[in-house]
């Protein structure tokens, strides 16, 4: 017999997988980006000076710094991000959102917002969606990089 906490966790994991699959397909076909790439760009968009270190991005995306490096390489080739050295610490480099990246992340955010609205439109009332957002926000409180 499952506890409510265990059932909730399994349902969250299943929902996450479903959302990632659904959102990734449309983001890829419309914008040519993976979901994690869009999230990376959104984190840069919210950051002071539109830049973050690879380590900070890794923490926000829940991936390793080497994964961030693999993610940023194609984004650099597309002109969405650049690299910026820290003038006081040669070991530290930042990933910086470019103007092209700002335009692309704005377009991708609009797609995500539309898809989110479509996802909930026929399922729940606005008050229920607000409650869900609040509950999930409490679950992730204190973690870096809130994008809502």
Protein Blocks (a to p, Z undefined) as FASTA:
>chain_A
ZZfklmmmmmmmmmmmmmmmmmmmmmmmmnopafklmmmmmmmmmpghhiacfklmmmmn
opafklmmmmmmmmmmnopaccdddfklmkbccddddfklmmmmmmmmmmmmmmmmmmmm
mmpcfklmmmmmmmmmmmmgoiahiaZZ
